[in-house]
Amino acid sequence: MQSWGGGEEFLLKLAANIKEYKFVIASPEGEPVKTFEQNGIEAIRINSLKKFYRRNNAWGITSGIKILFNITISTIRVIKVILTSKIDLILANGNFAGMYGVPVKILTRKKFIIVQHLIHKEESFEAKILKMLYRYSDKLVSISDSVSENLQLILGDDFKKKTTKIRHGIILPELDESYADKKENISIGIVGSIIRLKAIDNIFEAAKESIYQNKNVHIHIFGAPREDEPDSVIYEKELMKFIVDANLERNVHFHGFEKSKEKIYSSIDILINYSSIPESFSLTVLEALLFGKIVIASDVGGPRELITNNKNGFLVPPSNTKALSEKIKYCIGKFNSIEIEAVRNNARKSVEENFSLERFSSEYKRLFDSILYA
């Protein structure tokens, strides 16, 4: 069944905040459909709209047949939705959705937007798919400078003809002001799927010395392995073994997937996002900044657009466990200092000034208007 993630969060913000348009979301059965409906958004269950994965970087004959079958069935059902609901514009949220959307675009001749959330290697299979999607789209939307640079790398200098950049927007919650009388425990948070690219093992390695020196330091992991990715399940087992071998059982806590942002960020003091490859944006970094948390992130990709080092957060070279360890020690040692308090305040302000939900909604509305009424 389909699970909730950043892509679904994006669609919810879009559909719930642009009142001038009616949204109909097609999705497999699962948590997203229920959440959309609870928020008054029409959601159509189409279970053939599934993500597909290559095994060992190659497609087998059986996998290829399944993909073609799913695309064929999905095309028929999506076209039926378009005709029934009188849809004027198709928005595909990422390349998987884009691949399902192309045949629908060709057969219905509806306007077609694809939102790009990821960074791909220049010669990868995904890059080839992106080139095909670009050909059939009316507009590609990048979510960050990093994604825009990646699109230019893959598509060439003419990528600007059909691309635009619209950054995420986010709801502004009440800020926790309770650090002056903070409890003794300091909580380090890791938020997101348990996958190898998140380099959670490097975070454990970097944080263990601080935990040995101060038993009141705890690590809280809000996320779960991806059940449809075998290596994700294997990686979780490796992390469990690391914890036992390092004698960290009392200080590392797995909470599984948690939908409530308020619950997550009220439970942590320091967010660490230390992906081993450049991230396209990093919504978790944005959320943590918004909640006035101390953020330590890899100095590559999306986090570099969100964090000004030592002002509203901290950037550390990727795959450098020693540098990460030193930054963790610094943040713990200075936790209640004037310097760190200034970083927390700047974190919140930086999001308020650049990532409001009103700006996000208005930019997408202008995009839809420009495509439908040009």
Secondary structure, DSSP 8 states (H G I E B T S, - for coil): -B---HHHHHHHHHHHH-TTS--EEEE-SBHHHHHHHHTT-EEEE-TT------BTTB--HHHHHHHHHHHHHHHHHHHHHHHHHT--EEEEESHHHHHHHHHHHHHH--EEEEEE-----TTSHHHHHHHHHHHH-SEEEESSHHHHHHHHHHH-GGGGGGEEE----B-------GGGG--S-EEEEEES---GGG-HHHHHHHHHHHHHH-TTEEEEEE----TT-HHHHHHHHHHHHHHHHTT-TTTEEE------HHHHHHS-SEEEE--SS--S--HHHHHHHHTT-EEEEESSSHHHHH--BTTTBEEE-TT-HHHHHHHHHHHHHTTTSHHHHHHHHHHHHHHHHH-BHHHHHHHHHHHHHHHH--
